[in-house]
Amino acid sequence: MSIVSDGGYPRRIATLFLLYFVQGAPYGFQTSCLPLILRHQGLSYSKLGALKLLFLPWVCKPLYAPIIERTRSHTWWLVVSMLSMSAVCGISALQGDLSLIYLSLVLFILNLASATQDISVDSVAIRILKNDELGAGNTVQVIAYKLGAVSVGGILLWVGEVFGHQIMWSLFSLLYLVVVLLVVSLSLIQSKPANQTTVQEKSTIIMIKENLRQIFRLNGTGWMVGFLLFYKLCERGESVFPIYLVDKNIPLTRLAVWNGLVRSVASIIGSGFGGYLLSRKLWKPRRVLLFFCSLRVLPILLQTLIIYMWGMEGIKLEDLDIVSIHSFYFHTAIFSLCIGNFCAGTLTTAAFTAMMSLSQGAEESIQSTHYSLLATVEVFGKLSFASVSGCFIDELGLFCMFCIFSTLAVLTIPLLLFMPEEEDSDKKTGIVKNE
């Protein structure tokens, strides 16, 4: 059964683009916008890191993914999750300045609803994409997700600083409401027919255990889990480095343009370039991962050098508008972020393509849960380190932590040498055919 109501490649791609675009909004807000605002207000690295624990619903996705897969329709879960996010943002707009406790509650609800939405969208993607569309489909997924993150992380940061946070929250709420109306009015996704809904006699816990056993029996899953836990650890530096620029007294409005927009465009271009290499079958995912993991080491080393040479003291704003050593360091910092995010974008597309390819080799009944587990592992790898790295920065210092980030980047390279060889598409089992 096709989940998209009116088949065809353009419609399938357009559907995924819309859903992944709006899904990237909460992540962009929490990673690109909120940390800069809170650091500007004096929050420590430790507390900023602890806020990453609010991403916990993403880590728990494999526990409730089978429940979502077997109850209601994809449309129902998408509409309910996005309406919840719209309502929470709308209420926040009416509250004025939010306390840290209330803000934490809002972020937790946004993450819970967004993770629920992600399960439904991934389930749609894994069933409607043909094997030869994985490169293009995952390119759309990553680019749309990042465009959503850029819109919120960059534009809303600027809106919040210029027009106030109430307007920012109102626009955030309106975004979800518009997409809900589009999903409902365009009927992009069909409901599950009643005769295809399987009644489960087993308990939820037994069902989850059986799914996990089936998942790890699939060849290559163990290596993929280990790789996903590790390969993003060094990219924590990409999130910390803009906060360092806040400490250097770079205005948030300027960071909204350079950090929120320019470097995000570099990431999107990287994702598109990775998708081009994969969709045209010029390179396999393993080669893309190996090459760009090696290239990624250079911008992280450059950021480490900038921190050592530029120091921790704040600068005067006028120093950025003239030819000076501070202007040189600032623009070099932005250049390093752009190169790093270009590599990160390419790596993300290759990693998600490899993940989806692996999941399509699983039995059809666990394909979406398998993919959801891999996506969750990637989030957990970033979350676990991000939640404690702030404490390490406060204790060891920023330069020392960037030395650790550089080391982690180098250690990812030999890990890829043990990546299992990809099977030919005609040897895979469980691939859904879309005629």
C-alpha positions as CSV (number, residue, x, y, z in Angstrom):
1,M,0.0,0.0,0.0
2,S,1.2,3.5,-0.8
3,I,1.0,5.8,2.1
4,V,0.9,8.9,-0.1
5,S,-2.6,9.5,-1.5
6,D,-1.5,10.4,-5.0
7,G,1.6,8.5,-6.0
8,G,4.5,9.8,-8.1
9,Y,8.0,10.8,-7.3
10,P,7.5,14.6,-7.1
11,R,4.6,14.2,-4.7
12,R,6.5,11.8,-2.5
13,I,9.5,14.1,-2.3
14,A,7.3,17.2,-1.7
15,T,5.5,15.4,1.1
16,L,8.8,14.5,2.9
17,F,10.2,18.0,2.4
18,L,7.2,19.6,4.1
19,L,7.1,17.2,7.0
20,Y,10.9,17.3,7.7
21,F,11.0,21.0,7.3
22,V,8.6,21.6,10.2
23,Q,10.3,18.9,12.2
24,G,13.6,20.7,12.2
25,A,12.1,23.8,13.8
26,P,12.3,22.8,17.5
27,Y,15.8,21.4,17.1
28,G,17.0,24.6,15.4
29,F,15.4,26.7,18.2
30,Q,17.0,24.7,21.0
31,T,20.5,24.3,19.4
32,S,21.1,27.6,17.5
33,C,18.8,30.2,19.1
34,L,18.2,29.4,22.8
35,P,21.9,28.7,23.9
36,L,23.0,32.1,22.6
37,I,20.2,33.9,24.3
38,L,20.7,32.1,27.6
39,R,24.5,32.5,27.5
40,H,24.0,36.2,26.8
41,Q,21.9,36.2,30.0
42,G,24.8,34.7,32.0
43,L,23.9,30.9,32.1
44,S,27.0,28.7,32.6
45,Y,28.2,26.0,30.2
46,S,27.2,23.4,32.8
47,K,23.6,24.5,32.9
48,L,23.5,24.9,29.1
49,G,24.7,21.3,28.8
50,A,22.1,20.1,31.3
51,L,19.3,21.5,29.2
52,K,20.3,18.9,26.6
53,L,18.6,16.3,28.9
54,L,15.3,17.8,27.7
55,F,16.0,15.9,24.4
56,L,15.3,12.7,26.4
57,P,12.1,11.9,24.5
58,W,14.2,11.4,21.4
59,V,16.3,8.8,23.1
60,C,13.1,6.9,24.2
61,K,11.7,6.7,20.7
62,P,12.3,2.9,20.3
63,L,10.2,2.3,23.4
64,Y,7.0,3.9,22.1
65,A,7.6,3.7,18.3
66,P,5.9,0.3,18.1
67,I,2.8,1.7,19.9
68,I,2.6,4.6,17.5
69,E,3.1,2.2,14.5
70,R,0.2,0.0,15.7
71,T,-2.4,2.6,16.8
72,R,-4.2,5.4,14.9
73,S,-3.0,6.7,11.5
74,H,0.1,8.6,10.5
75,T,-2.1,11.6,9.8
76,W,-3.6,11.5,13.3
77,W,-0.2,11.4,15.0
78,L,1.2,14.1,12.8
79,V,-1.8,16.5,13.3
80,V,-1.9,15.9,17.1
81,S,1.8,16.4,17.6
82,M,2.0,19.6,15.5
83,L,-1.2,21.0,17.1
84,S,0.4,20.3,20.5
85,M,3.6,22.3,19.6
86,S,1.5,25.1,18.1
87,A,-0.5,25.4,21.3
88,V,2.5,25.3,23.6
89,C,4.3,28.0,21.6
90,G,1.1,30.1,21.5
91,I,0.7,29.9,25.3
92,S,4.4,30.8,25.8
93,A,3.8,34.0,23.6
94,L,1.1,35.1,26.1
95,Q,3.4,34.6,29.2
96,G,6.0,37.3,28.5
97,D,9.4,36.5,29.9
98,L,9.7,32.8,30.8
99,S,11.4,31.5,33.9
100,L,14.0,28.7,33.4
101,I,11.6,26.1,34.9
102,Y,8.7,27.0,32.7
103,L,11.0,27.2,29.7
104,S,12.3,23.7,30.5
105,L,8.8,22.4,30.6
106,V,8.0,24.0,27.3
107,L,11.1,22.5,25.7
108,F,10.3,19.0,27.1
109,I,6.8,19.1,25.6
110,L,8.2,20.4,22.2
111,N,10.7,17.5,22.2
112,L,8.1,14.9,23.1
113,A,5.7,16.1,20.4
114,S,8.5,16.5,17.8
115,A,9.9,13.0,18.5
116,T,6.4,11.6,18.0
117,Q,6.1,13.4,14.8
118,D,9.5,12.1,13.7
119,I,8.4,8.4,14.2
120,S,5.5,8.9,11.9
121,V,7.5,10.8,9.2
122,D,10.3,8.2,9.2
123,S,7.7,5.5,8.9
124,V,6.3,7.3,5.8
125,A,9.8,7.8,4.3
126,I,11.0,4.2,4.7
127,R,7.9,2.9,3.0
128,I,7.4,5.3,0.1
129,L,11.1,5.6,-1.1
130,K,12.3,3.1,-3.6
131,N,15.9,1.7,-3.2
132,D,17.2,3.9,-6.0
133,E,15.6,7.0,-4.5
134,L,17.4,6.7,-1.1
135,G,20.1,9.1,-1.9
136,A,17.7,11.8,-3.2
137,G,15.2,11.1,-0.5
138,N,17.7,11.4,2.3
139,T,19.1,14.5,0.7
140,V,15.6,16.1,0.9
141,Q,15.2,14.9,4.4
142,V,18.4,16.4,5.7
143,I,18.1,19.7,3.7
144,A,14.5,20.2,4.6
145,Y,15.2,19.5,8.3
146,K,18.1,21.9,8.2
147,L,16.1,24.6,6.4
148,G,13.5,24.3,9.2
149,A,16.3,24.6,11.8
150,V,17.8,27.6,10.0
151,S,14.4,29.4,9.8
152,V,13.9,29.0,13.6
153,G,17.5,29.1,14.8
154,G,18.6,32.1,12.7
155,I,15.5,34.1,11.7
156,L,13.7,33.8,15.1
157,L,16.8,34.7,17.0
158,W,16.9,37.9,15.0
159,V,13.2,38.4,15.4
160,G,13.4,37.8,19.2
161,E,16.2,40.4,19.6
162,V,14.6,43.0,17.4
163,F,10.8,42.6,18.1
164,G,10.8,40.7,21.4
165,H,10.3,37.1,22.4
166,Q,6.5,37.3,22.4
167,I,6.6,37.9,18.6
168,M,9.1,35.1,18.3
169,W,6.9,32.5,20.1
170,S,3.9,33.7,18.1
171,L,5.6,33.0,14.8
172,F,6.8,29.7,16.1
173,S,3.2,28.8,16.9
174,L,1.9,30.0,13.5
175,L,4.4,27.9,11.6
176,Y,3.0,24.6,13.1
177,L,-0.6,25.7,12.6
178,V,0.0,26.5,8.9
179,V,1.6,23.1,8.3
180,V,-1.3,21.3,10.1
181,L,-3.7,23.0,7.7
182,L,-1.6,22.0,4.7
183,V,-1.4,18.3,5.8
184,V,-5.1,18.1,6.4
185,S,-6.3,20.1,3.4
186,L,-4.0,18.5,0.9
187,S,-4.6,15.0,2.2
188,L,-0.9,14.1,1.5
189,I,-1.0,11.0,3.7
190,Q,-3.7,8.4,3.8
191,S,-5.0,6.8,6.9
192,K,-4.3,3.2,7.6
193,P,-7.1,0.9,6.3
194,A,-8.9,-0.9,9.1
195,N,-8.2,-4.3,7.6
196,Q,-4.5,-3.6,7.7
197,T,-4.3,-2.7,11.4
198,T,-2.9,-5.7,13.3
199,V,-4.4,-6.3,16.7
200,Q,-1.6,-7.2,19.1
201,E,-2.4,-9.7,21.8
202,K,1.1,-9.5,23.3
203,S,2.0,-6.9,26.0
204,T,3.9,-3.8,24.9
205,I,7.0,-4.8,26.8
206,I,7.2,-8.3,25.1
207,M,6.6,-6.6,21.8
208,I,9.4,-4.2,22.3
209,K,11.8,-7.0,23.4
210,E,11.0,-9.1,20.4
211,N,11.5,-6.1,18.1
212,L,14.9,-5.3,19.6
213,R,16.0,-9.0,19.2
214,Q,15.0,-8.9,15.6
215,I,16.7,-5.6,15.0
216,F,20.1,-6.7,16.3
217,R,20.0,-10.0,14.3
218,L,20.3,-7.9,11.1
219,N,23.9,-8.0,9.8
220,G,25.7,-4.6,10.2
221,T,23.4,-3.2,12.9
222,G,25.9,-3.6,15.7
223,W,28.6,-1.7,13.8
224,M,26.2,1.0,12.7
225,V,25.1,1.5,16.3
226,G,28.7,1.9,17.5
227,F,29.5,4.3,14.7
228,L,26.4,6.5,15.3
229,L,27.2,6.7,19.0
230,F,30.7,8.0,18.2
231,Y,30.9,10.0,14.9
232,K,29.0,13.1,16.1
233,L,30.8,13.5,19.4
234,C,33.5,15.9,18.0
235,E,30.7,18.1,16.4
236,R,29.8,19.3,19.9
237,G,32.5,21.8,19.2
238,E,30.3,23.3,16.4
239,S,27.7,24.1,19.0
240,V,30.0,25.4,21.6
241,F,32.1,27.6,19.4
242,P,29.3,30.2,18.7
243,I,28.8,30.5,22.5
244,Y,32.5,31.3,22.7
245,L,31.8,34.1,20.2
246,V,29.0,35.4,22.6
247,D,31.6,35.5,25.3
248,K,33.8,37.6,22.9
249,N,30.9,40.2,22.9
250,I,29.8,39.5,19.4
251,P,26.3,40.9,19.1
252,L,23.4,38.4,18.9
253,T,22.0,40.1,15.8
254,R,25.3,39.6,14.0
255,L,25.5,36.0,15.1
256,A,22.0,35.4,13.9
257,V,23.2,36.2,10.4
258,W,26.7,34.6,10.5
259,N,26.1,31.7,12.8
260,G,22.4,31.1,12.2
261,L,22.2,31.7,8.5
262,V,25.6,31.6,6.7
263,R,27.0,28.5,8.4
264,S,23.6,26.8,8.1
265,V,23.6,27.5,4.4
266,A,27.1,25.8,4.3
267,S,25.6,22.8,6.0
268,I,22.7,22.6,3.6
269,I,25.1,22.9,0.6
270,G,27.1,20.1,2.1
271,S,24.0,17.9,2.5
272,G,23.1,18.6,-1.1
273,F,26.6,17.8,-2.3
274,G,26.5,14.5,-0.4
275,G,23.1,13.7,-1.9
276,Y,24.5,14.4,-5.4
277,L,27.4,12.0,-4.9
278,L,25.1,9.3,-3.5
279,S,22.0,9.7,-5.8
280,R,24.2,9.7,-8.9
281,K,26.1,6.7,-7.4
282,L,29.4,8.5,-7.9
283,W,30.5,7.5,-4.4
284,K,29.1,4.9,-1.9
285,P,28.2,6.0,1.6
286,R,31.4,4.5,3.0
287,R,33.6,6.5,0.8
288,V,31.7,9.8,1.5
289,L,31.9,9.1,5.3
290,L,35.6,8.3,5.2
291,F,36.7,11.3,3.1
292,F,34.6,14.0,4.9
293,C,35.4,12.6,8.4
294,S,39.1,13.2,7.4
295,L,38.4,16.7,6.1
296,R,36.3,17.6,9.2
297,V,39.4,17.4,11.4
298,L,40.9,20.6,9.8
299,P,38.2,23.1,10.8
300,I,38.0,21.7,14.4
301,L,41.8,22.1,14.7
302,L,41.5,25.7,13.3
303,Q,38.8,26.5,16.0
304,T,41.1,25.1,18.7
305,L,43.9,27.4,17.4
306,I,41.7,30.4,17.3
307,I,40.6,29.9,21.0
308,Y,44.3,29.6,22.0
309,M,45.4,32.7,20.0
310,W,42.4,35.0,20.5
311,G,41.9,34.2,24.2
312,M,38.8,34.6,26.3
313,E,38.6,38.4,26.8
314,G,35.7,40.3,25.3
315,I,36.4,42.7,22.4
316,K,34.9,46.1,21.4
317,L,32.2,46.1,18.7
318,E,34.1,48.7,16.7
319,D,37.0,46.3,16.4
320,L,35.0,44.1,14.0
321,D,34.2,46.9,11.6
322,I,37.8,47.9,10.9
323,V,40.8,45.9,9.6
324,S,42.2,44.5,12.8
325,I,43.4,41.3,14.4
326,H,40.0,40.8,16.0
327,S,38.2,41.2,12.7
328,F,40.6,38.6,11.2
329,Y,40.0,36.1,14.0
330,F,36.2,36.6,13.8
331,H,36.0,36.0,10.0
332,T,38.4,33.1,10.3
333,A,36.1,31.7,13.0
334,I,33.1,32.0,10.7
335,F,35.0,30.4,7.9
336,S,35.9,27.4,10.1
337,L,32.3,27.0,11.1
338,C,31.2,27.1,7.5
339,I,33.8,24.4,6.5
340,G,32.9,22.3,9.5
341,N,29.2,22.5,8.8
342,F,29.7,21.7,5.1
343,C,31.5,18.5,6.2
344,A,28.8,17.8,8.8
345,G,26.0,18.2,6.3
346,T,27.7,15.8,3.8
347,L,28.3,13.3,6.6
348,T,24.7,13.5,7.8
349,T,23.3,12.7,4.4
350,A,25.7,9.8,3.9
351,A,25.0,8.4,7.4
352,F,21.2,8.6,7.0
353,T,21.4,7.0,3.6
354,A,23.4,4.1,5.0
355,M,21.0,3.8,7.9
356,M,17.9,3.7,5.7
357,S,19.6,1.3,3.3
358,L,20.3,-1.0,6.3
359,S,16.8,-0.7,7.6
360,Q,15.3,-1.6,4.3
361,G,17.0,-5.0,4.6
362,A,15.1,-5.8,7.8
363,E,11.7,-7.5,7.9
364,E,8.9,-5.2,6.8
365,S,7.2,-5.4,10.2
366,I,10.3,-3.8,12.0
367,Q,11.7,-1.6,9.3
368,S,10.4,1.7,10.8
369,T,11.4,0.6,14.3
370,H,14.8,-0.4,13.1
371,Y,15.4,3.0,11.5
372,S,13.9,4.8,14.5
373,L,16.4,3.0,16.7
374,L,19.3,4.0,14.6
375,A,18.1,7.6,14.4
376,T,17.7,7.6,18.2
377,V,21.2,6.2,18.7
378,E,22.6,9.1,16.7
379,V,20.7,11.5,18.9
380,F,21.8,9.7,22.1
381,G,25.5,9.9,21.0
382,K,25.2,13.7,20.7
383,L,23.0,14.1,23.8
384,S,25.0,12.0,26.2
385,F,28.2,14.0,25.5
386,A,26.5,17.4,25.1
387,S,24.8,17.1,28.6
388,V,28.2,16.6,30.3
389,S,30.6,18.6,28.1
390,G,29.4,21.8,29.7
391,C,30.7,20.6,33.1
392,F,34.0,19.6,31.5
393,I,34.3,23.1,29.9
394,D,33.7,24.8,33.2
395,E,36.3,22.5,34.9
396,L,39.0,22.0,32.3
397,G,38.6,25.2,30.1
398,L,37.4,25.7,26.6
399,F,40.8,25.1,24.9
400,C,41.3,21.8,26.6
401,M,37.9,20.6,25.5
402,F,38.6,21.6,21.9
403,C,41.7,19.5,22.1
404,I,39.4,16.6,23.1
405,F,37.0,17.4,20.2
406,S,40.0,17.3,17.8
407,T,41.1,14.0,19.1
408,L,37.6,12.5,18.8
409,A,37.4,13.8,15.2
410,V,40.7,11.9,14.3
411,L,39.6,8.7,16.1
412,T,36.4,8.5,13.9
413,I,38.6,7.8,10.8
414,P,39.9,4.3,11.7
415,L,36.4,3.3,12.9
416,L,35.2,3.6,9.3
417,L,37.8,1.2,8.1
418,F,35.8,-1.6,9.7
419,M,32.5,-0.6,8.1
420,P,30.7,-3.7,6.7
421,E,30.5,-3.8,2.9
422,E,27.2,-2.9,1.4
423,E,25.0,-5.6,-0.1
424,D,23.7,-5.2,-3.6
425,S,20.1,-4.0,-3.7
426,D,18.8,-7.1,-5.3
427,K,20.2,-9.3,-2.5
428,K,18.3,-7.3,0.2
429,T,15.1,-8.6,1.7
430,G,12.1,-6.8,2.9
431,I,12.3,-3.9,0.5
432,V,9.0,-2.3,-0.2
433,K,8.3,-2.0,-3.9
434,N,6.4,1.1,-5.1
435,E,5.0,0.4,-8.5
